[in-house]
Amino acid sequence: MIRVLIIFILAAFPARAEQVVAGLSQNSIGITASFDGSAILIYGAVKRDAPEPTGPPLEVIVTLEGPSVPVTIRHKSREVGIWVNTEAVGVAAAPSYYAVASTGPLSKILSPDEDVRQRISVPLAVRAFSGPLLVEDARPFTEALLRIREAEGLYQLEQHGVTLVENTLFRADFDLPSNLTEGDYKVRIFLLRDGQVINQHRAAIPVRKVGLERWLFVLSREQPLAYGLMSLALAVFAGWAASALFRLIRN
């Protein structure tokens, strides 16, 4: 009876043939006044409990996603000789940073259904619209958001950015821009065969202000009155110092 029960349990929880074992070159990133960007190496291996299966080749996709924030996309038009905002579309949650690296073109290694389910590609990383749509076609607005953030280096797609060696070892390099948003950055690693995700791994990289920048940020949020008085005092002192220096130069 016990032997039969064990067989049923093993059948209910089958062993995974291929699993991700991954690591990061940095466990956290500190933002200072001189911060001009950073580089992250995501590496790992494929752990197998059995010989590698035959058939479709193994593919790997790695995504790195920053904190999501609501965004309003506005369209300007010329009215009575003046450029004004005439239409707007709100996005409930758009990643402040989003990068995708893969072993090949997403159209070839990732099925559309799996992309919708996992929200892997850059357009699908932008979440649903907030509130009712007041425009006939929202696609130009989302395309404008993607275009602007791609130009700023905040949205990236490297369709051959993952190096896979012997179908076992892989690595992906990400260059982070200097204008990062503070928060937890999510790492997702997907193993795929025949367009379907067979295993995935998740991790987080905290990005925080450090040093004087962190102290000023916390002070402005937790003690705004003290922060305002200190800013006023610094402005008065700077004005007095500039005036004193000017008088010294004239004399």
Secondary structure, DSSP 8 states (H G I E B T S, - for coil): -HHHHHHHHHHHS---SEEEEEEES-S-EEE-TT---EEEEEEEEEEESSS---SS-EEEEEEEE--EEEEEEEEEEEETTEEEEEEEEEEEEEESSEEEEESS-HHHHS-HHHHHHHT-SHHHHS--BSS---SS--HHHHHHHHHHHHHTTSEEEETT-EEEETTTEEEEEEEE-S---SEEEEEEEEEEETTEEEEEEEEEEEEEE-THHHHHHHHHHH-HHHHHHHHHHHHHHHHHHHHHHHHHHH-
